[in-house]
Structures are given as C-alpha cells and as structure tokens.
C-alpha cells in the first residue's frame, strides 16, 4: 500500500479568484477561537504542545459540528492554513540567534549533520520499503531530521502537502516526542552520559523544542542549556531543506508539463501549445526561495544583530505558537478521519524506524568524534 499525496494543501481545488477578506472572516473566527483554546492547553501539557492540540481540536470540531465544514468557512480555513502558516515561520525565526550557532562549536556539527543525513536518507529508504511515499514520507523525514512540528509547517508551506499527510506526520512526531521525554533521561543515566553528551544527544535526536527542553532540563540544567542551543542550531537546516524541496517540486511539475506537451503534439494547434509549455521560462527566484523563508532568515538576522530585545522573546514565541496552532486548527477542520484510516500503521512504523536510527546514530557519531 502506498501512502502518496499529489494534491495541494487544504482544499482540493483552487478557486477561480482570490476571495475577498470579508469572505475569510467567518472561517478565521472559528480557527482563532479553537486556537485560543489549544495554545493554553499546550502550555499546560508542553510535551504535547499547542500545535498538536490544535489539529486534534480542529478534527473533533469538524466531526462533531459538520456545519463547520461548509463552503462559508472554506476561504478562512485556506487563508489560515497557508498564510498564517508561512507567517508563523517568520515569527519563529526571531527565536534563533546566529551567534548561538558559533557557540555550539565544531565538535557538535558533525553529529548534527550526520543525524540529519541519517534521518533524510532513512526516510527515503524505509519509506520505499514500507510503501509510505510522496508528501507523507517527506514530512515525516523532515520533521524527524530538523525540528518536528515547525519543520513540518515549513515543508507544508513550501510543497503544499495534503491535510492528511500533515496529520500523519504530526501524529508520528508527537508519539515519539512523548517516548523520548520519558525514555531519554533514564537511558542517559544508564549510559553514564555527562551533561554535554546528553544535551547533544537530546538536541539531535528529539524533535520538537518543547520535548528537547523537557528531556534536557530533566537531566540537568547544563544538559538542558546544551540541548536547547543544539536544537536551535539544528533549526537552521530548514533553510537549505526547504529550498531543496521547492526546487524538486518545481522540477517534477516541469517534467509533468513536458510529458503532457509531448502527448498533445497532434496537429498544428496542439504542437504550438506544447512548444509553449515545453519552452517555459526558468524557475523564478521567488519560487525557488519562498518569501516566508527569506522572512525567517531576516528575523534570525535581526535577532543576531541585537535588534530584537530579549524582553520580547516570550511574547514572540507565544505569537509564533499561536499562528502555527491556528494553521493546524484549519487543517484539522478541513480533514476527515477516513483520510487517516487509509494509511494504517505504515507512517507510524516509518517514524519509529527513523527515530531509533537518529537516536543510535547520534550516540555512534559522538563516540566516533570523541564527544561522548
């Protein structure tokens, strides 16, 4: 069975013209109301987090109140799942100072880059073996490799993943976040890891920041500090990964267009149309480098230059969490549980294999580089 996604984000068809803002208001009000409930729940239970509560509340609200899925709400849901999602990535960039990357040191970088390679390569290999392909495979791989829900959000904004793929990936990442928070501290003590080694292990092998913080500071203050810096540095990998995803998606679309052009070369009119498609201009820079990614880098640059005061960090973090939670509420409201049942156990098995591979490779690389 293949779990493959071919259609974009929250709705299956694109509207003929963009809806006016007033048409988006009803759906946005529903989204923001549910997000306002999900974010406090996430702060109460940080191991789960606001984004996971958001998509769960969205799905439950859509099932229990079917009228919430009416055409009146669709423009607002689409706006939240796309525009608010992209805006959340920009705001989250203010939490990353480039000076932190330097402080991590060269000893940590081989472990971070190695586990990134293991996660992405494992997603390709195990995804093929399990039959989990397309956007589901990509999102689980990116979420495991970089920073959980935030990476899934960035990849979704870049490739327009189907709502069910987002749900599979979030459920998988959440499951192994909980396992990691419970298992890593006792395992670290059993292995005799010092604070620096445990912090590097947690920062490279646990996905969401909240779970990294929970596991790291459970172990010790020093381990928590190290884990958080490693985790934030790992978030920088969003930049090349998202650019790569956009380029790959655009090339696939170009190949599809060329195949259609070749198939339609019958008669003079069809030949002219095909030629026009086949010789389309190169990929615009704004398709290769999405604006939200430029915003993310700019926000990190402002933080690094000291233009984002430390006193603003808690507020900006809350705003970023609220935006990403709102986007996932919208995705949850737009999906149906039957879409999740089609995939069965395979996405979870992929997540388990990747999580174990990254955890073991992180320890192995620390041993090889002498940081263990």
RANOR-V356176 format. One record per residue. N is the residue number from 1. PSI is psi as a letter, one per 40 degrees, with the letter a starting at -180 (NA if undefined). OMEGA is omega as a letter, one per 20 degrees, with the letter a starting at -180 (* if undefined). BURIAL is b if it has 9 or more other C-alpha atoms within 8 Angstrom, else e. Layout:
# RANOR-V356176
n = {N | N}
psi = {PSI | PSI}
omega = {OMEGA | OMEGA}
burial = {BURIAL | BURIAL}
This chain:
# RANOR-V356176
n = {1 | 2 | 3 | 4 | 5 | 6 | 7 | 8 | 9 | 10 | 11 | 12 | 13 | 14 | 15 | 16 | 17 | 18 | 19 | 20 | 21 | 22 | 23 | 24 | 25 | 26 | 27 | 28 | 29 | 30 | 31 | 32 | 33 | 34 | 35 | 36 | 37 | 38 | 39 | 40 | 41 | 42 | 43 | 44 | 45 | 46 | 47 | 48 | 49 | 50 | 51 | 52 | 53 | 54 | 55 | 56 | 57 | 58 | 59 | 60 | 61 | 62 | 63 | 64 | 65 | 66 | 67 | 68 | 69 | 70 | 71 | 72 | 73 | 74 | 75 | 76 | 77 | 78 | 79 | 80 | 81 | 82 | 83 | 84 | 85 | 86 | 87 | 88 | 89 | 90 | 91 | 92 | 93 | 94 | 95 | 96 | 97 | 98 | 99 | 100 | 101 | 102 | 103 | 104 | 105 | 106 | 107 | 108 | 109 | 110 | 111 | 112 | 113 | 114 | 115 | 116 | 117 | 118 | 119 | 120 | 121 | 122 | 123 | 124 | 125 | 126 | 127 | 128 | 129 | 130 | 131 | 132 | 133 | 134 | 135 | 136 | 137 | 138 | 139 | 140 | 141 | 142 | 143 | 144 | 145 | 146 | 147 | 148 | 149 | 150 | 151 | 152 | 153 | 154 | 155 | 156 | 157 | 158 | 159 | 160 | 161 | 162 | 163 | 164 | 165 | 166 | 167 | 168 | 169 | 170 | 171 | 172 | 173 | 174 | 175 | 176 | 177 | 178 | 179 | 180 | 181 | 182 | 183 | 184 | 185 | 186 | 187 | 188 | 189 | 190 | 191 | 192 | 193 | 194 | 195 | 196 | 197 | 198 | 199 | 200 | 201 | 202 | 203 | 204 | 205 | 206 | 207 | 208 | 209 | 210 | 211 | 212 | 213 | 214 | 215 | 216 | 217 | 218 | 219 | 220 | 221 | 222 | 223 | 224 | 225 | 226 | 227 | 228 | 229 | 230 | 231 | 232 | 233 | 234 | 235 | 236 | 237 | 238 | 239 | 240 | 241 | 242 | 243 | 244 | 245 | 246 | 247 | 248 | 249 | 250 | 251 | 252 | 253 | 254 | 255 | 256 | 257 | 258 | 259 | 260 | 261 | 262 | 263 | 264 | 265 | 266 | 267 | 268 | 269 | 270 | 271 | 272 | 273 | 274 | 275 | 276 | 277 | 278 | 279 | 280 | 281 | 282 | 283 | 284 | 285 | 286 | 287 | 288 | 289 | 290 | 291 | 292 | 293 | 294 | 295 | 296 | 297 | 298 | 299 | 300 | 301 | 302 | 303 | 304 | 305 | 306 | 307 | 308 | 309 | 310 | 311 | 312 | 313 | 314 | 315 | 316 | 317 | 318 | 319 | 320 | 321 | 322 | 323 | 324 | 325 | 326 | 327 | 328 | 329 | 330 | 331 | 332 | 333 | 334 | 335 | 336 | 337 | 338 | 339 | 340 | 341 | 342 | 343 | 344 | 345 | 346 | 347 | 348 | 349 | 350 | 351 | 352 | 353 | 354 | 355 | 356 | 357 | 358 | 359 | 360 | 361 | 362 | 363 | 364 | 365 | 366 | 367 | 368 | 369 | 370 | 371 | 372}
psi = {h | h | g | i | h | e | i | i | b | d | i | e | i | h | i | d | i | h | i | i | d | d | d | e | d | d | d | d | d | d | d | d | d | d | d | d | d | d | d | d | d | d | d | d | g | d | d | d | i | d | d | d | d | d | d | d | d | d | d | d | d | d | d | d | g | d | e | e | e | i | d | d | e | d | d | d | d | d | d | d | e | c | d | d | d | d | d | d | d | d | d | d | d | e | e | h | h | d | d | d | d | d | d | d | i | d | d | d | d | d | d | d | d | d | d | d | d | d | d | d | d | d | d | d | d | d | d | d | d | e | f | h | a | a | d | d | d | d | d | d | d | d | d | d | d | c | f | b | d | d | d | d | d | d | d | d | d | d | e | f | i | i | d | d | d | d | d | d | d | d | d | d | d | d | d | e | d | d | d | d | d | d | d | d | d | d | d | d | d | d | e | f | h | i | d | d | d | d | d | d | d | d | d | d | e | i | c | i | d | d | d | d | d | d | d | d | e | d | d | i | d | d | d | d | d | d | d | d | d | d | d | d | d | d | d | d | e | d | c | d | d | d | d | d | d | d | d | d | d | d | d | d | d | d | d | d | d | d | d | d | d | d | d | e | g | h | i | d | d | d | d | d | d | d | d | d | d | d | f | i | i | i | h | i | d | e | d | d | g | i | d | d | d | d | d | d | d | d | d | d | d | d | d | d | e | e | e | h | i | d | d | e | d | d | d | d | d | d | d | d | d | d | d | d | d | d | d | d | d | d | d | d | d | e | i | i | d | d | d | d | d | d | d | a | e | d | d | d | d | d | d | d | d | d | d | d | d | d | d | d | d | d | d | d | d | d | d | d | e | e | e | NA}
omega = {r | r | a | a | r | a | a | a | b | r | a | r | r | r | a | r | a | r | r | a | a | r | a | a | a | r | r | r | r | a | a | r | r | r | r | r | a | a | r | r | r | r | r | a | a | r | r | r | a | a | r | r | a | a | r | r | r | r | a | r | r | r | a | r | a | a | r | r | a | a | a | a | a | r | r | r | a | r | a | a | a | a | r | r | r | r | r | r | r | a | a | r | r | r | a | r | a | r | r | r | a | a | r | r | a | a | a | a | r | r | a | a | r | r | r | r | r | a | a | r | r | r | r | a | a | r | r | a | a | a | r | a | r | a | r | r | a | a | r | r | a | r | r | a | a | a | r | a | r | r | r | r | a | r | r | r | a | a | r | a | r | a | a | r | r | a | r | a | a | r | r | a | r | a | a | r | a | r | a | a | a | a | a | a | r | r | r | r | r | r | r | a | r | a | a | a | r | r | r | r | a | a | a | a | r | a | a | a | a | r | r | r | a | a | a | a | r | a | r | r | a | r | r | r | a | a | a | r | r | a | a | r | r | a | r | a | r | a | a | a | a | r | r | r | r | a | r | r | a | r | r | r | r | r | r | r | a | r | r | r | a | a | a | a | r | a | a | a | r | r | r | a | a | r | r | r | a | a | r | r | a | a | r | a | a | r | r | a | a | a | a | r | r | r | r | r | r | r | r | r | r | r | a | a | r | a | r | a | r | a | r | a | a | a | a | r | r | r | r | r | a | a | a | r | r | r | a | r | a | r | r | r | a | a | a | a | a | r | r | a | a | a | a | a | a | r | r | r | r | r | a | r | r | a | r | r | a | a | a | a | r | r | a | r | r | r | a | a | r | r | a | *}
burial = {e | e | b | b | b | e | e | b | b | b | b | e | e | e | e | e | e | e | e | e | e | e | b | b | b | b | b | b | e | e | b | b | e | b | b | b | e | b | b | b | b | b | b | e | e | b | b | b | b | b | b | b | b | b | b | b | b | b | b | b | b | b | e | e | e | b | e | b | b | e | e | e | b | b | b | b | b | b | b | b | b | b | e | b | b | b | b | b | b | b | b | b | b | b | b | b | b | b | e | b | b | e | e | b | e | e | b | b | b | b | b | b | e | b | b | b | b | b | b | b | e | b | b | b | e | b | b | b | e | e | b | b | b | b | b | b | b | b | b | b | b | b | b | b | b | b | b | b | b | b | b | b | b | b | b | b | b | b | b | b | b | b | b | b | b | b | b | b | b | b | b | b | b | b | e | b | b | b | e | b | b | b | e | b | b | e | e | b | e | e | e | e | b | e | b | b | b | b | b | b | b | b | b | b | b | b | b | b | b | b | b | b | b | b | b | b | b | b | b | b | b | b | b | b | b | b | b | b | b | b | b | b | b | b | b | e | b | b | b | e | e | b | b | e | b | b | b | e | b | b | e | e | e | e | e | e | b | b | e | b | b | e | e | b | b | e | e | e | e | b | b | e | b | b | b | e | b | b | e | e | e | e | e | e | e | e | b | b | b | b | e | b | b | b | b | b | b | b | b | b | b | b | b | b | e | e | e | b | e | e | e | e | b | e | e | b | b | e | b | b | b | b | b | b | b | b | b | b | b | b | b | b | b | b | b | b | e | e | b | b | e | e | b | e | e | b | b | b | e | b | b | b | b | b | b | e | b | b | b | e | b | b | b | e | b | b | b | e | b | e | b | e}
